[in-house]
């Protein structure tokens, strides 16, 4: 279990939606599907811009996350690019875990 401070509570993330959270090495996108949370660095592989259309507001629908700038489309559960100008590059994942309804960065094993 991680001893890092919580990024947020699970209920802070709308089910099927996303929020932004600040991590030590930059801003993360936290996406929720039921009890599962996926986290990626908020940086589009197309032009390196944040994916949100306004601070902390993301386009998420049917298990897909869209970059607000040129429509690059990523899977929520893997960060894989499946459409748009991302040229096969995916989002960079950040390991997170949900413990006692809190979302935290997970320890990284070597
Ligand atoms: S910066 Fe994300 S699609 Fe262009």
py3Dmol code that shows the C-alpha trace and the ligand (Angstrom):
import py3Dmol

protein = """\
ATOM      1  CA  UNK A   1       0.000   0.000   0.000  1.00  0.00           C
ATOM      2  CA  UNK A   2       1.122   3.502  -0.828  1.00  0.00           C
ATOM      3  CA  UNK A   3       1.973   6.040   1.834  1.00  0.00           C
ATOM      4  CA  UNK A   4       1.613   8.927  -0.607  1.00  0.00           C
ATOM      5  CA  UNK A   5      -1.024  11.551   0.183  1.00  0.00           C
ATOM      6  CA  UNK A   6      -4.404  10.954  -1.456  1.00  0.00           C
ATOM      7  CA  UNK A   7      -4.969  12.530  -4.871  1.00  0.00           C
ATOM      8  CA  UNK A   8      -8.714  12.613  -4.223  1.00  0.00           C
ATOM      9  CA  UNK A   9     -11.577  10.484  -2.968  1.00  0.00           C
ATOM     10  CA  UNK A  10     -13.125   7.959  -5.346  1.00  0.00           C
ATOM     11  CA  UNK A  11     -16.437   9.808  -5.220  1.00  0.00           C
ATOM     12  CA  UNK A  12     -14.735  13.017  -6.378  1.00  0.00           C
ATOM     13  CA  UNK A  13     -14.507  11.416  -9.836  1.00  0.00           C
ATOM     14  CA  UNK A  14     -17.842  11.050 -11.626  1.00  0.00           C
ATOM     15  CA  UNK A  15     -18.404   7.436 -12.670  1.00  0.00           C
ATOM     16  CA  UNK A  16     -17.612   7.377 -16.388  1.00  0.00           C
ATOM     17  CA  UNK A  17     -15.929  10.769 -16.164  1.00  0.00           C
ATOM     18  CA  UNK A  18     -12.639  12.368 -15.279  1.00  0.00           C
ATOM     19  CA  UNK A  19     -11.021  15.023 -13.142  1.00  0.00           C
ATOM     20  CA  UNK A  20      -7.557  16.549 -12.935  1.00  0.00           C
ATOM     21  CA  UNK A  21      -5.305  16.018  -9.949  1.00  0.00           C
ATOM     22  CA  UNK A  22      -1.921  17.380  -9.063  1.00  0.00           C
ATOM     23  CA  UNK A  23       0.888  14.858  -8.585  1.00  0.00           C
ATOM     24  CA  UNK A  24       4.505  15.589  -7.651  1.00  0.00           C
ATOM     25  CA  UNK A  25       5.638  15.331 -11.278  1.00  0.00           C
ATOM     26  CA  UNK A  26       2.750  17.179 -12.915  1.00  0.00           C
ATOM     27  CA  UNK A  27      -0.954  17.127 -13.533  1.00  0.00           C
ATOM     28  CA  UNK A  28      -2.792  13.837 -13.937  1.00  0.00           C
ATOM     29  CA  UNK A  29      -6.096  12.906 -15.526  1.00  0.00           C
ATOM     30  CA  UNK A  30      -8.014  10.548 -13.232  1.00  0.00           C
ATOM     31  CA  UNK A  31     -10.721   8.564 -15.013  1.00  0.00           C
ATOM     32  CA  UNK A  32     -13.226   6.352 -13.254  1.00  0.00           C
ATOM     33  CA  UNK A  33     -15.116   3.286 -14.386  1.00  0.00           C
ATOM     34  CA  UNK A  34     -17.074   2.001 -11.410  1.00  0.00           C
ATOM     35  CA  UNK A  35     -14.582   1.113  -8.711  1.00  0.00           C
ATOM     36  CA  UNK A  36     -11.624   1.297 -11.088  1.00  0.00           C
ATOM     37  CA  UNK A  37      -9.503   4.414 -11.614  1.00  0.00           C
ATOM     38  CA  UNK A  38      -7.068   5.017 -14.450  1.00  0.00           C
ATOM     39  CA  UNK A  39      -4.503   7.807 -14.383  1.00  0.00           C
ATOM     40  CA  UNK A  40      -2.501   9.423 -17.163  1.00  0.00           C
ATOM     41  CA  UNK A  41      -0.285  12.440 -17.421  1.00  0.00           C
ATOM     42  CA  UNK A  42      -2.273  15.327 -18.826  1.00  0.00           C
ATOM     43  CA  UNK A  43      -0.207  15.640 -21.959  1.00  0.00           C
ATOM     44  CA  UNK A  44      -1.412  14.743 -25.433  1.00  0.00           C
ATOM     45  CA  UNK A  45       1.143  12.887 -27.558  1.00  0.00           C
ATOM     46  CA  UNK A  46       0.072  14.943 -30.587  1.00  0.00           C
ATOM     47  CA  UNK A  47       1.355  18.374 -29.594  1.00  0.00           C
ATOM     48  CA  UNK A  48       2.072  17.988 -25.909  1.00  0.00           C
ATOM     49  CA  UNK A  49      -0.907  20.061 -24.862  1.00  0.00           C
ATOM     50  CA  UNK A  50      -3.256  19.355 -21.971  1.00  0.00           C
ATOM     51  CA  UNK A  51      -6.283  17.327 -23.036  1.00  0.00           C
ATOM     52  CA  UNK A  52      -8.925  19.325 -21.137  1.00  0.00           C
ATOM     53  CA  UNK A  53     -11.161  21.914 -22.819  1.00  0.00           C
ATOM     54  CA  UNK A  54     -11.219  24.021 -19.661  1.00  0.00           C
ATOM     55  CA  UNK A  55      -9.126  23.451 -16.556  1.00  0.00           C
ATOM     56  CA  UNK A  56     -10.047  20.035 -15.149  1.00  0.00           C
ATOM     57  CA  UNK A  57     -12.863  19.400 -17.650  1.00  0.00           C
ATOM     58  CA  UNK A  58     -12.422  16.481 -20.055  1.00  0.00           C
ATOM     59  CA  UNK A  59     -14.340  14.968 -22.940  1.00  0.00           C
ATOM     60  CA  UNK A  60     -15.087  11.373 -21.900  1.00  0.00           C
ATOM     61  CA  UNK A  61     -17.709   9.205 -23.515  1.00  0.00           C
ATOM     62  CA  UNK A  62     -18.314   5.498 -23.961  1.00  0.00           C
ATOM     63  CA  UNK A  63     -14.958   4.505 -22.515  1.00  0.00           C
ATOM     64  CA  UNK A  64     -13.021   6.971 -24.646  1.00  0.00           C
ATOM     65  CA  UNK A  65     -11.158  10.147 -23.777  1.00  0.00           C
ATOM     66  CA  UNK A  66     -10.850  12.831 -26.437  1.00  0.00           C
ATOM     67  CA  UNK A  67      -8.232  15.522 -26.577  1.00  0.00           C
ATOM     68  CA  UNK A  68     -10.089  18.817 -26.803  1.00  0.00           C
ATOM     69  CA  UNK A  69      -7.658  20.328 -29.294  1.00  0.00           C
ATOM     70  CA  UNK A  70      -7.660  18.130 -32.386  1.00  0.00           C
ATOM     71  CA  UNK A  71      -9.726  15.110 -31.371  1.00  0.00           C
ATOM     72  CA  UNK A  72      -7.100  12.485 -30.636  1.00  0.00           C
ATOM     73  CA  UNK A  73      -9.024   9.632 -29.023  1.00  0.00           C
ATOM     74  CA  UNK A  74      -7.731   7.308 -26.321  1.00  0.00           C
ATOM     75  CA  UNK A  75      -9.125   4.301 -24.503  1.00  0.00           C
ATOM     76  CA  UNK A  76      -9.926   5.021 -20.866  1.00  0.00           C
ATOM     77  CA  UNK A  77      -8.683   1.640 -19.672  1.00  0.00           C
ATOM     78  CA  UNK A  78      -5.317   1.682 -21.420  1.00  0.00           C
ATOM     79  CA  UNK A  79      -4.589   5.155 -22.731  1.00  0.00           C
ATOM     80  CA  UNK A  80      -4.137   3.722 -26.221  1.00  0.00           C
ATOM     81  CA  UNK A  81      -4.606   6.021 -29.191  1.00  0.00           C
ATOM     82  CA  UNK A  82      -7.420   4.679 -31.343  1.00  0.00           C
ATOM     83  CA  UNK A  83      -8.244   7.669 -33.573  1.00  0.00           C
ATOM     84  CA  UNK A  84      -7.120  11.134 -34.477  1.00  0.00           C
ATOM     85  CA  UNK A  85      -3.713  12.723 -34.819  1.00  0.00           C
ATOM     86  CA  UNK A  86      -1.902  10.778 -32.120  1.00  0.00           C
ATOM     87  CA  UNK A  87      -0.063   8.555 -34.598  1.00  0.00           C
ATOM     88  CA  UNK A  88      -0.266   5.416 -32.503  1.00  0.00           C
ATOM     89  CA  UNK A  89       1.261   7.003 -29.428  1.00  0.00           C
ATOM     90  CA  UNK A  90      -0.658   6.511 -26.202  1.00  0.00           C
ATOM     91  CA  UNK A  91      -0.988   8.463 -23.017  1.00  0.00           C
ATOM     92  CA  UNK A  92       1.614   7.999 -20.306  1.00  0.00           C
ATOM     93  CA  UNK A  93       0.068   6.072 -17.439  1.00  0.00           C
ATOM     94  CA  UNK A  94       0.610   6.780 -13.777  1.00  0.00           C
ATOM     95  CA  UNK A  95       0.066   3.902 -11.336  1.00  0.00           C
ATOM     96  CA  UNK A  96      -2.731   4.577  -8.879  1.00  0.00           C
ATOM     97  CA  UNK A  97      -4.634   2.517  -6.362  1.00  0.00           C
ATOM     98  CA  UNK A  98      -7.884   2.934  -4.492  1.00  0.00           C
ATOM     99  CA  UNK A  99      -7.622   2.217  -0.775  1.00  0.00           C
ATOM    100  CA  UNK A 100     -10.448   2.976   1.647  1.00  0.00           C
ATOM    101  CA  UNK A 101     -12.152   5.100  -1.040  1.00  0.00           C
ATOM    102  CA  UNK A 102      -9.051   7.239  -1.489  1.00  0.00           C
ATOM    103  CA  UNK A 103      -7.111   7.411  -4.764  1.00  0.00           C
ATOM    104  CA  UNK A 104      -3.350   7.431  -4.267  1.00  0.00           C
ATOM    105  CA  UNK A 105      -0.246   7.008  -6.378  1.00  0.00           C
ATOM    106  CA  UNK A 106       0.736   3.370  -6.151  1.00  0.00           C
ATOM    107  CA  UNK A 107       4.234   2.290  -5.250  1.00  0.00           C
ATOM    108  CA  UNK A 108       6.248   1.407  -8.325  1.00  0.00           C
ATOM    109  CA  UNK A 109       8.018  -1.934  -8.167  1.00  0.00           C
ATOM    110  CA  UNK A 110      11.431  -2.279  -9.769  1.00  0.00           C
TER     111      UNK A 110
END
"""
ligand_1 = """\
4
LIG
S -2.892 18.311 -29.014
Fe -4.235 16.632 -28.615
S -5.023 16.131 -30.561
Fe -3.670 17.774 -30.958
"""
view = py3Dmol.view(width=600, height=400)
view.addModel(protein, "pdb")
view.setStyle({"model": 0}, {"cartoon": {"style": "trace"}})
view.addModel(ligand_1, "xyz")
view.setStyle({"model": 1}, {"stick": {}})
view.zoomTo()
view.show()
